[in-house]
Amino acid sequence: MSRRLNRQLGKAPGGRGIEPSPRPRAAVTRTPLQRLNRILLIAGAGLAFGAVLLALLTKPFDPKLLGINLAAIGLGLLMGKGFGMFMFRRVLPTASHK
């Protein structure tokens, strides 16, 4: 692109302008608990979707079986949350006594 055309585009109303583009946002640092919650949310949604799909595809449809499957998924996610909080717990240093 020629220099003259580039300057005209920069001065045009609604044009690209000559200002530098905004800096990209810094990555948000997440705590291990937030990461664990996100993993469990995505996994739970996938498992629940699979359980509902499986229940709808099997003949005959049994709502009691679907409820049992969803309750088992919920219990498993709750256990996973407890296990994850135990594994990723923060070990605090003990205070030194003088």
Buried (B, 14 or more C-beta within 10 A) or exposed (E): EEEEEEEEEEEEEEEEEEEEEEEEEEEEEEEEBEEBBEEBEEBBEEBBEEBEEEBEEEEEEEEEEBEEBBEEBEEBBEEBBEEBEEEEEEEEEEEEEE
